[in-house]
């Protein structure tokens, strides 16, 4: 009886987490029926015959099975970095944690940069597709679709600073209603033409794809739209765990998507026009306006999940040292993932609204959509192969056989999406190139600054002997934050040089971010007393954590450091970056770009949660 009760509690928790995951994880892939089938059929030409319709539907069903169910849900989600998923977490695991490998790091960063392009396109295509349902309600609404979509997007981005906790509880139930609704609509369509279920046979899709030469290959770019949200399943794994996501996918999301696509295809077999949005043709006219409203809400939720993912990925990149410090606001105490990054939010708003206005219709945006995600999926497959070999211990032949199947599928979709470049696919590639460039410039510039600082350090014994009897010691505790792992930190030397005094108690701290999401509190802080009343400490943080230096000092005090917590002064260095005169440094354009980012990054006091009334900042010019 006890086992039965435990099983009941476990199932209840699994269902609750699965419901929550509906609103965060499945928004993107769950709203793809709004635009996918109509986009594919538009590529096949007007009035498709039954072979085209069944072949297209078969390709959609088996793409969902192979890419999402098998590759992501079964394989990729079995690899995590201490519970966290996503391409950056996978990159950290394989390219940093196991052993440093620049190629893997570059591959992971490229995939992350491409996701930002997807983050700008997803809200635009999703909201436009939903609002375009008004055209079917009344064609006279057509001139208002674009303005209404832009206003919805502006309102959506404008509420981000308030956080999503106040509406987050409703996301899961709303998406539950959405998936049940599209499943019922699909069943109604299937009843009209039951023979559409023949498309479950993969031979319909294979024979259609290979019977028309290169012209049939083009439609793969449209078919791929049905799985553009698959990467989000992996990226959001850290919020819910793999089991709830798998449960929600297999019991509700996947069946609902298949039923809806089949219902749309059944209407096409019945002779429904394909010139407008087939999705809304499934709905009785009396319920059309409520469906448009529900679809609009669902696309906003889908957009929210993408934006939240962009915020989380930005924080990971900052912690790992690949992006400049940006102000990150915790919008809720209920979950660590509830954050807001203003710079990312407003840039995405400008880009998204601009794309919406320029492209004008969801059909046009579909031409630009998919290339960023297909590129990221290709990178994920490459990393999956390495993980199979090094984490699971698979043989080369076994890992190559499994990853090879995924690689063939990914390459086919990637090649088909490359055909979209001229018609708008260049947009996410340009966005990704900009983000990738920012990452490389910041990381290389920060390394150059650190190398220059390391050249000026002085051994502690030499430093203490030099100041003994010459420099007065004043009451209180001085905390010096530094990148250097040993010797006297430059900021301490600068302080003594300019202020001609030093505190009685000295605490030198280095805070490192490691390639794991979180560090156990018991393993976070290491303290060594290297001289009387002179401590050197090292603090370890995961890439999903934010440093809190005052909290570290309290922990150090509890562990025996005789620092006076009531009289602490924090010292940080501020470097002004200049070009080297000897011509051996970084290119001038590179140095100028890094300096610009450094000037506009968040102040170190905010990043480390340092009290502003106890902070002293010492400036110095660094030539790189």
DRENLUMKOL-448964 format. One record per residue: x, y, z of N, C-alpha, C in turn; residue in one letter. Coordinates in steps of 0.02 Angstrom, whole numbers, plus 50000, padded with zeros to 5 digits. Layout:
# residues N
XYZXYZXYZA
...
This chain:
# residues 624
500424993950000500005000050000500435006250000X
500995005750036501445011450040501755012749971X
501955007349936502235008349870501735011449823X
501115009249829500585012049787500505019549800X
500525021449864500455028549881501035032649855X
501655029949860502235033549834502185034349759X
501935029049726501865029449654501345034649634X
500825035249674500305040149660500575047249667X
500965048349721501275054949731501745056649674X
502155051649654502635052649600502275054449535X
501735050849519501355052249458501035059149461X
500795061049521500485067649528501005073149516X
501595072249545502125077249535502335077549462X
502375071649430502575071349360502065075049316X
501425073949331500895077349292500905084849304X
501025086949366501055094049381501635097449346X
502215094249348502795097049313502695096949237X
502375091649213502225091249141501765096849119X
501265098449161500815104049146501185110649145X
501635111649193502035117749194502475118249133X
502745112549112503195112549054502825114448990X
502175113148987501785114948927501845122348912X
501855126548963501855133648952502545136548940X
503065132848956503745135548950504125132248892X
504045125748886504465121948840504155121148770X
503495120248767503185118048705502825123548666X
502905129848687502555135048653502735135748580X
503385135648565503625136548496503395130848451X
503555124748470503375119048428502615117948428X
502285120048482501565118948487501145123648443X
501425129248424501055133948381501255133348308X
501715128748292501935127948223501375125848174X
500835122348196500305120748148499965126948118X
500065132748149499775138948122500045140648053X
500675138748040500985141047978501345135647939X
501475129747968501905124847935501595121847873X
501015118747878500725115247821500565120047764X
500305125947780500145130647726500785132947691X
501335133547728501965135347697502215129947650X
502175123647672502405118047631501985117447568X
501315117847575500885117147517500975122947468X
501135128847495501275134447450501885133147407X
502365129447434502965127647396502825122347343X
502295118247354502125112947306501705115547248X
501415121547256500995124247204500265124047223X
499855127347184499135127847198498785121147187X
498255120047225497825114147219498225107547216X
498565105847269498955099747270498525093547262X
498785088347228498415082247219498505077847281X
498125072347288498165068147348498865065547362X
499245063847311499915061247322500365066547356X
500285072747334500675078247364500465079247436X
499815079347448499555080647516499765075147564X
499675068847544499855063247588500615062847597X
500985064247545501715064247550501965069547598X
501665075447592501855080947637501695079347709X
501095076747721500895074947789501345069647818X
501525064647777501965059347800502655062147820X
502905066847781503545069947797503505073747863X
502945077247875502855080847937502845076147997X
502455070747991502395066048047503065062848064X
503425060648013504045057148026504615061848043X
504565068048025505055072948049504965074048123X
504335074548146504205075048217504465068948255X
504385063048225504605056948259505365056648263X
505695057448205506425056448202506795062048239X
506625068348223507005073948251506825075148324X
506185075648339505995077448407505965071448454X
505565066448435505465060748481506105056648490X
506435055048435507015050548440507655054448459X
507815059548417508455062948428508455066848494X
507975071448502508005075848560507725072648623X
507115070048620506795067448680507145061148705X
507355056748659507655050348681508395050848692X
508765054148646509495054048650509795060348682X
509665066148651510005072248674509835073848746X
509205072948766509005074548834509285069548885X
509605064348862509935059748908510625062148928X
510855067648897511505070448913511395077348945X
511625078249005511535084649039512165086649076X
512225092949090512785095649128512535097149198X
512555092149241512285092649309511555094949308X
511165091949264510455093549260510265098849210X
510745102849187510605108149139510685105649067X
510265108349023510305106648953510425112848911X
510415111948845510535117548800511245117148771X
511345120348715511975119548680512565122548718X
512445127948757512985130748797513185126148854X
512685123048886512835118248939513205112148911X
512995109948851513335104248819514045106148799X
514125112248774514795114648756515255114848818X
514985117348874515375117748935515575110848960X
515125106048952515265099248974515825096048933X
515765096548866516225093048822516855096948807X
516795103648802517355107648780517735111048836X
517475110948898517825114148953517905109349012X
517355106249033517365102149093517785095749084X
517675092149029518055086049017518785087749002X
518885092148953519545094948939519455100748890X
519885105848895519815111648851519905109748777X
519395111448737519445110048665519145115948627X
519565120148598519325126248564518815124948509X
518895119448473518425118048417517725116948444X
517665113148498517005111948527516715118348555X
517135122448587516905128848613516635133248556X
517015133548501516795137648444516135135048416X
516065128448412515445125548386514855127148431X
514945126548496514415128048543514215135448542X
514715139848538514565147048535514195148848471X
514385145648416514035147048353513305144948358X
513185139048388512495136848397512105141548441X
512415143948494512085148748539511925155248503X
512395157648463512285163848426511705163148377X
511645157248347511095156148299510415156148334X
510415154048398509775153948435509515161048445X
509955165948451509725172848457509345175048394X
509575172748336509205174248275508505171248276X
508455165148302507805161948309507375165848358X
507685168648411507315172448461506995178648432X
507285181548380506985187448349506435185548300X
506495179748267506015177748216505395174348244X
505475170548298504905166748325504315171148344X
504405176448384503825180648400503495183648338X
503905185648290503625188848230503185184148191X
503445178148174503055173548132502465170648170X
502555169448235502005166448274501415171248282X
501555177348302501015182248313500675183948247X
501075184948194500775186548129500315180848106X
500535174548114500125168848093499465168648130X
499485170148195498875169948235498395175448214X
498645181548209498215187248193497945186848122X
498295183448078498055182748009497405178748005X
497215175448059496565172248060495985177048051X
496115183448066495595188548056495405189147983X
495865187547938495715187847866495155183047847X
495125177347882494595172447868493945174547900X
493985177647959493385180147992493045185347947X
493435189947923493175195147878493755198047838X
493745197247772494305199747730494435207247739X
493945210947763494045218147772494535219647829X
494675214647871495155215547926495885215447902X
495995213547840496675212447815497145218347827X
496925224647815497395230247825497605231147898X
497245228147944497385229248015497825223748046X
497955218448007498335212748034499035214748053X
499385218248008500075220148023500125225148080X
499735230648080499775235248137499605231848204X
499085227548203498895224148265499455219548289X
499795216148242500345211748261500915215648293X
501085221348264501625225548291501445228148360X
500825230248369500615232748435500635227248487X
500435221148468500465215548515501185214048535X
501635214348485502335212948499502645218348545X
502475224648532502735230048575502475229248646X
501835227648652501555226548719501885220648754X
502015215448714502325209348741503025210848769X
503435214348731504105215948755504085221148812X
503585225348812503545230648863503395227948932X
503055222248936502885219449002503445215149030X
503965213948991504505209649015504835212149079X
504945218749087505265220949150504875219149213X
504225218049206503825216149264503925208749283X
504235204949238504325197949251503715193949230X
503795187449226503255183149202502935179049257X
503155179949320502885175849374502135176949383X
501915183249371501205184849383500745181749331X
501025179849272500605176449223500845169249210X
501425167549238501715161049225501275155249247X
500905156149301500485150649326499935148849276X
499745153649234499205152349186499465149349122X
500125149549110500395147149047500225139849035X
500355135549084500235128449076499515126749059X
499025129049100498325127649085498105130349017X
498345136348998498145139148933498415134748876X
499035132648882499315128348830498985121448830X
498755119148889498375112948891497735113748850X
497385119248860496785120648820496955121048746X
497525124248730497735124848660497845118048628X
498215113648661498365107148631497735102748626X
497305103048676496675099248671496255101948613X
496245108648606495855111748552496105109648483X
496775110048472497015108348405496945100848392X
496965096748445496845089648436496125088348414X
495645091548447494935090748429494795093248359X
495085098948342495005101548274495285096648223X
495865093748240496155088848194495715082748186X
495435080248241494995074448237494385075948193X
494115082048201493535083948159493735083848085X
494335086148069494565086048000494665079047974X
494955074648016495075067747996494425064147981X
493905065648020493255062548008492995064247938X
493165070147914492935072147847493255067947792X
493865065647804494225061747753494705056947788X
494455051347815494865046747855495465043747819X
495445043647753496005040547716496655044447726X
496615050347755497225054247768497695050647815X
497425045947854497835042247902498325037547868X
498245036547802498735032447765499425035547768X
499465042147780500105045647780500555043447838X
500285039747886500705037147940501235032547912X
501095029447855501585025247821502145029647794X
502765028747816503305033247794503455032747720X
503235027347687503375026647616503035032147574X
502465034847599502135040347563502615046347560X
502925047947616503385053547617504015052247577X
504295046147583504915044547548504805044547473X
504275041247450504135040947378503995047847349X
503635052047387503495058747363504135062847359X
504565062147409505175066247412505655064447355X
505695058047337506185055947287505895055047217X
505275056947208504965055947142504955062147099X
505155067747127505095074047089505735077747080X
506315074447090506955077847081507075083247132X
507465088247112507675093547158507095097947180X
506555098147140505985102447159505675100047224X
505675093447236505385090747298505845092247357X
506495092847344506965094247398506825101047430X
506575105647391506455112447416505955112447473X
505455107947470504925108147521505175106147590X
505775103047594506045101247660506155107447703X
506295113147670506365119347708505725121347743X
505145119647711504505120947743504325115747794X
504475109447779504335103947826504705105047892X
505305107747887505715108747947505385113347998X
504925117547976504595122248022504225118648078X
504045112248068503665108648118504085106748179X
504755107348174505185105348230505645111048252X
505485117148233505935122748252505975123748328X
505485121348365505505122048438505825116248474X
506105111448436506385105448468506995107048512X
507395111848490507995113648529507795116348598X
507195119448602506965122248666506835116748717X
506645110748694506535105248741507165103748780X
507725104048746508365102548778508605108548820X
508525114548793508765120448827508405121648893X
507765119848897507365120948957507345114949004X
507765110048991507755103949031507935105349104X
508365110349116508565111849184508005114549227X
507485117349196506935120049235506475114549263X
506395109149225505895104149244506175097049250X
506735095749219506995088949216506755085449153X
507075080049135506915076649073506245072949076X
506095069849132505495065649136504845069549123X
504735075349156504105079049142504045081249069X
504615083149038504595085248968504425079348924X
504735073648937504575067648898503845065548907X
503615066148969502915064248984502425068648946X
502525075248949502075079848914502105078948839X
502705077748813502775076848740502405070648716X
502525065048749502255058748725501505057948737X
501255060948791500545059848807500075065148777X
500335071148763499885076448740500145080148678X
500755082848682500985087348629501055083848563X
501425078348560501525074848498500865072348467X
500425068848506499785066748476499375072748450X
499365078248486498975084048465499235086948399X
499895087348393500195090048331500035085548272X
500115079048281499985074348226499255074648205X
498805074748254498085075048239497915081448201X
498205087048222498035093348189498305093648118X
498925091548108499195091448040498785086747996X
498585080948024498175076347985497495079347968X
497205083048017496565086348004496615091547949X
497145095447951497245100547898497325097147830X
497725091847827497825088247764497175085147739X
496755082747786496105079847766495665085047731X
495675091247757495285096547724495545097947654X
496195097747646496485098847579496265093247532X
496245087047557496005081547516495275082447497X
494895085747541494195087047528494085092847480X
494635096347463494585101747415494595108747445X
494765109347509494795115947539495345120147506X
495235126647497495735130947465496365131547509X
496935131747477497575132247513497885139247508X
497505143947481497775150647472497815154547538X
497405152647587497435156047652497635150947706X
497535152747768497775148547823497315142547833X
497575136547816497175130447820496985128847892X
497415130747939497285129248009496595131748030X
496435137848012495795140848033495205137847995X
495325134447939494785131047903494505125247943X
494885122747991494645117348033494105119548082X
494065125948094493625128548147492945130548120X
492385128648153491725131248134491725138848137X
491365141948092491375149248086491165152748151X
490705149648188490465152848249491005153148303X
491495148848300492025148648350492685151548325X
492665154648267493285156848236493625162448276X
493245167348298493545172948336493845170448402X
493485166248441493815163448502494455159648486X
494465156048429495075152348411495645157148394X
495485162648359496005167648344496295170548409X
495855171948457496085174548521496525169448557X
496305163148558496695157848591497365157048556X
497365157148490497985156448452498465162148466X
498185168248472498605174048486498925173348555X
498535171248604498815170148672499345164748670X
499205159248633499685153748629500345156048597X
500295160248546500915162648513501295167448558X
500935171248599501275175548648501655171248699X
501335165848721501665161148766502275157948733X
502195156148668502765153348632503335158348628X
503165164548615503675169748611504005170748679X
503605170248732503875171148800504405165848815X
504275159748795504755154348809505405155648771X
505365158348711505965159848673506355165548705X
506005170748727506325176448758506645174448825X
506285170448864506555168048927507195163948915X
507175159848862507765156048844508355160448824X
508205165948789508745170648770509045173948832X
508615175648881508865178548943509315173648980X
509095167348986509485162249021510145160948986X
510125160648919510735159348882511225165148889X
510965171348892511395177148902511745176748969X
511385174849021511695174249087512235168849086X
512105163249054512605158049050513235160549015X
513145164148959513715166648921514115171748962X
513765175949000514115180849042514525177249095X
514225172349128514565168749181515175164949155X
515125162449094515675158749064516195163249033X
516075169849033516575174549009516545175848934X
515965174648903515915175548830515495181648811X
515205185048859514835191248845515005196248900X
514985202748883515105207848935514555207648988X
514715210049048514225210149102513635214549083X
513035211849090512425215649079512005215449143X
511595220449151511175220649211510645215249206X
510645210849256510165205349259509735206349320X
509085206549310508605207749365508235201249380X
508245199149442507855193449463507145195849475X
506675193449435505985196049438505535192149486X
505785186649511505375182649557505815178549602X
505615177849664505975173649711505785166349704X
505285164949661505025158149655505465153749612X
505845156649567506245152449523506845156249497X
507415152749494508025156049471507965158049397X
507555154549359507485156049289507075162349274X
506765165149326506355171149316506805177249319X
507105178949262507555184649259507355189149201X
507645195149202507535200049148508195203249131X
508355203349066508965206549042508745212048994X
508765218249018508485223848981508795224848913X
509455224548907509785225748843509555220648791X
509515214348811509295209148764508565210248745X
508145211948793507435212848781507305218348729X
507605224248739507455229848694507765228948625X
508345225848622508635224548556508205219548518X
507985214248552507545209448519506885212648497X
506625217248537506005220648518506095224648454X
506635228348451506755232448391506835227948329X
507235222648336507345218148280506705214548260X
506335212048309505725208248294505195212648260X
505075218448287504585222948257504815225148187X
505465226248180505725228148114505615222648063X
505755216348083505645210648038504905209848020X
504475210948070503755210348058503525215448006X
503765221548012503555226847965503845225647896X
504485223747893504815222847828504525216947790X
504425211247824504175205347789503415205447780X
503055208347828502335209747818501865203947828X
502055197747806501625191947810502015186047837X
501645181447869501975175547897502285171347842X
501975171247782502255167347726502955169947708X
503035176447709503685179447693504195177947747X
503975178247810504425176747866504635169447866X
504195165047842504365157947840504965156647796X
505065161147746505645160347702506295161647740X
506265165747792506875167247832506945162747892X
506405159347909506385155447971506635148447960X
507035145848004507245138948001507985137947991X
508315142447956509025141347941509445141748005X
509255146248051509635146848114509555140548156X
508935138148160508805132148202509115125948171X
509085125348104509375119448072510135119348082X
510445125148082511165125548094511325123448166X
510925125748214511035123948284510935116448294X
510435113548261510315106348267510905102348239X
511205104948186511785101648157512365101648207X
512465107348240512985107848291512845103148350X
512205102548370512015098148425512165090848408X
512045088948345512185082048324512935080548328X
513345085348308514075084348312514285083448385X
514015087548430514185086948501513895080448530X
513315078348505513015072048528513475066148513X
513775066148454514235060748436514825060348485X
515095066148501515655066348549515435063848618X
514835065848639514575063748704514465056148705X
514205053348650514115046048646514775042448657X
515305045148628515955041948633516265042848702X
516255048948728516645050548788516255049948853X
515595050848851515205050348913514875043448919X
514585041148864514255034548866514745028848852X
515325030448824515815025248810515645020848751X
515245023348704515065019348645515655018648598X
515655013348560516175012348509516075017448453X
516595018348413516555023148358516005021148309X
515965014648294515475012248244514765013148270X
514645011648334513975012248361513755019548365X
514195023848392514035030948395513965033948326X
514405031748279514365034348211513725032348176X
513485026248189512875023848156512275027948179X
512215029048245511635032748272511685040148253X
512255043148268512325050248252512315051448177X
512545046448139512545047148066511845047748037X
511365044048066510665044748044510415051848056X
510545054348117510335061148133510695066248089X
511325064848074511715069548033511435069947962X
511235064247934510945064147867510305068247865X
509885067247916509255071047920509395078447929X
509845080147975510005087147988510315090447927X
510755086847892511065089747833510555091047778X
510065086547772509545087547721509145093847735X
508955094647798508565100647817509005106947812X
509635106347832510085112147828510185114347756X
510295109447711510395111147641509765114247611X
509185111447629508555114347603508455121447628X
508635122647691508565129347719509065134347689X
509625131747664510105136247633509815139647571X
509325136247541508995139147482508595145347500X
508475146347565508085152147587508515158447596X
509155157847590509595163447607509415169747567X
509325168947502509195174747459508515177947474X
508045173947499507365176647511507245178447584X
507775179347622507685181547691508085177647742X
508355171847722508745167747768509385171047792X
509595176247756510195179847777510095183547842X
509475185147860509335189147920509585185747983X
509365179547998509615176348060510365174948057X
510635173947997511355172847991511755179148008X
511495184847986511825191248003511785192348079X
511195191148108511125192048180511595187348218X
511645181148195512085176348228512815178448222X
513005180948163513695183148152513875188948199X
513405193448209513525199048255513615196648326X
513185192148349513235189548417513885185548426X
514045181448376514655177448379515265181948382X
515265187248342515825191948343515905195348410X
515345197348441515365200448507515665195648558X
515455189248555515715184348602516475183548595X
516715182948534517425181848522517835187948543X
517595193948526517955200048543518005200848619X
517445199748653517445200648726517915195648760X
517865189348741518265184248773519015185348760X
519185186848698519895187848681520155194248715X
519755199448717519965205648750520075204648824X
519605201048857519675199748929520295195648944X
520445190748900521055186748909521675191148903X
521675195848855522245200248845522355204748906X
521805207348934521865211548994522145207449052X
521885201449061522135197149115522865195449108X
523085194349045523795192749034524245198749051X
524005204749034524405210749050524445211849126X
523895210749160523895211549233524345206549267X
524375200549240524765195249270525515196849268X
525715200849219526415202549211526665207449264X
526195210749299526395215949347526345213649419X
526175207349432526075205149501526745204549537X
526725205249604527315205049647527205199449698X
527715195349713527645190149765527455193249832X
527035189849869526775192649932527335193949982X
527815189349987528355190250036528755196650020X
528875197849956529245203849935528835210049951X
528195209749937527755215449948527715217250022X
527615212150065527545213550137528205216150166X
528755213450143529395215950167529515223150146X
529285224850087529385231550060528985236750099X
528375234950120527945239950153528025239850228X
528365234750255528435234150328528795240250356X
528465243550404528745249350437528715255750396X
528525255250333528495261150290527785263450275X
527325258750275526625260250258526205259350321X
525855264550343525425263850403524845259050391X
524655255450443524095250750440523515253850478X
522945254250446522355257450475521845252250495X
521405253750544520905248750565520425246950509X
520145240850516519635238650469519885232950424X
519445230850380519585225350334519535227850263X
520035226350223520025228050152519935221550112X
519445221550067519315215750024519505217749953X
519975214149924520215215549857519975210049810X
519595212049759519365207349709519865207349651X
520085201449631520615201049581520545194849538X
520825195149479520855189249435521455184849450X
521965187749481522595184049492522495178549544X
522805172849531522725167049575523255166849631X
523785170649623524315170649674524655177449675X
525115178349721525485184649728525015190349747X
525275196349745524895202249766524465204649708X
523815205449719523385207849664523575214949644X
523555216649580523725223349558523325228849593X
522685227549608522275232649639522545234449709X
522835229649744523125231049810523755235349802X
524165233549753524775237449741524605244649721X
524095245549679523885252249660523655256249721X
523265252849763523005256149823523575258649868X
524055254449881524615256449923525015262049890X
525115261549825525505266649790525185273449794X
524525273749787524185280249782523945282849850X
523755278249896523475280449959523965280050018X
524535276950008525065276650059524825273750126X
524355268950123524105265850184523805259150166X
523715254850217523415248350206523055246150269X
522495242750260522095240550317522455235150357X
522245234450420522545229450464522385222350441X
521775221350417521565214750394521455214950319X
521735210050284521715209850211521395203250188X
520935203950141520575198050115520585198650039X
520975194250007521035194249934520595188749906X
520155190549860519645185749836519665185149760X
519665179049737519585177549666518945173449657X
518505175849615517875172349602517895169349532X
517825162849528517855159249464517185156149448X
517015156349384516415152949360516635146649324X
516355140949344516565134549316516055131949267X
516235126549233515825123949179515285119149204X
515045120349264514475116649292513945121749311X
513315119749311512785124649326512815127649396X
512955123349445512945125749515513485122249556X
513725125649607514225122849652513905121949720X
514035116149751513775114949818514075120049866X
513665122649911513895127749959514485125550000X
514515119150015515075116550055515735116750018X
515695117049951516305117049910516445123849878X
516045128949896516095135249862516725139249880X
516895139549944517405144149968518015140449996X
518605142449972519235139849998519645145750025X
519885145250088520235150750120520915148450146X
521415152550133522095151150159522365157550190X
522625156950252522945162650284523685162450265X
523895167050222524575166950195525055171250236X
524775175350281525165179450327524705181450383X
524965183850439524515185950493524005191150469X
523365189650480522815194150459522805195650384X
523065190850345523075191550272522825184950243X
522225185050215521915178950188521845179450112X
521945173950080521785173350009521235168150002X
520705170049967520125165649959519955164649886X
519695158849872519455157249804518735155049809X
518305158249770517585156549770517405153449703X
517035148049706516825144449645516075145349635X
515885146949574515175147649556515035143749492X
514425141249487514205138249425513965143549376X
513905141549313513705146549263512975148449267X
512595145249311511905147149322511815151049388X
512375153049419512345156449483512615163549477X
512385167949522512635174749524513035175749588X
513655178249582514075179149642513765184049692X
513875182649756513655187049810514235187449860X
514655192749852515265193249892515125194649966X
514665199149984514525200050056514325193550090X
513945189250056513755182850085514375178450095X
514855178850048515465174950056515865177250117X
515875183850129516245186350187515935183850252X
515275183550254514945180950314515135173550324X
515175169850271515365162850275516095162250299X
516535166650273517235166550293517305168150368X
516895172850392516915174650463516705168850506X
516185165250484515955159350522516505154050524X
516905153650472517415148450468518085150550499X
518095156150536518675157850576519075163850555X
518905167050499519265173050479519075178850525X
519565181950556519415187250604519315194050570X
518925194050518518775200350483518205203850519X
518225210450517517715214450550517165216050499X
516615212350502516075213250454515745220050457X
515825223550513515515230150520515945235650490X
516565233850470517025238950443517405235850385X
517055235150329517345232050269517355237150212X
517915237550178517965241650118518165237150060X
517785237650006517905233449947518305237449896X
518825234349869519245237549819519215233549754X
519045236949700519035233749634519425238149586X
519715234949537520075238549485519635240049426X
519755245649395519395247449334519915249049280X
519935244849229520445245649178520175249649119X
520555254749099520415258349037520875255448983X
520575252648932520945248948881521205253648827X
521845252748811522165256648758522525251948710X
522695254448651523085250548604523825250848623X
524175245448609524895245348622525265249248568X
525795252548589526175256748543526685252648503X
526845246548527527365242748493527105238548434X
526445238948423526155235348366526085227848378X
526215225448438526175218348453525515216248485X
525075221048496524455219548530523905217548482X
523295217848506522715216248465522615221648411X
522295219948355522155225048304521765230848334X
521875236848308521555242748337520795242348336X
520515239748282519785239248278519525234348331X
519925229048344519745224048394519765227248464X
520305230848477520385234148542519835239348554X
519675243148501519165248348507518475245248520X
518335239648488517695236148499517645233548570X
518185230548594518195228048663518125233748713X
518475239148702518445244848747517735247748750X
517395247848692516705250348691516255245848733X
516325239348726515925234648765516075235248839X
516715236148855516905236648926516605242948958X
516605248448921516325254748948515585254148960X
515245250048921514515249548927514285243348966X
514755239548992514555233749032514335235949101X
513975231649134513735233149202514315233849250X
514245238349296514775239549345514895233249386X
515525232049402515715226049439515365225649506X
515205231349537514865231349602514175228249597X
513825229549541513165226549532513225219049520X
513725217149481513805210049464513955205849527X
514385208649572514575204949632514165206849693X
513655210949684513205213049737513585216749793X
514035221049774514435224849823514055231049845X
514045232649910513705238749933514085244949908X
513725249449875514045255249844514365259949894X
514105260149956514385264850005515025262150038X
515235256050019515855253150047516335251249992X
516255254249933516635252249875517125257749854X
517735255649839518235260149811518475257149745X
518445261249693518645258949627519285262449606X
519795258549587520435261349568520545260249493X
520685265649459520765265249386521485264449365X
521555261349306522225260349279522165259249204X
522635261749165522645260749093523015254249077X
522705250249033522995243849012523065243948937X
523655242548912523765242348840523735235048816X
523295233748769523225226948743523345226848667X
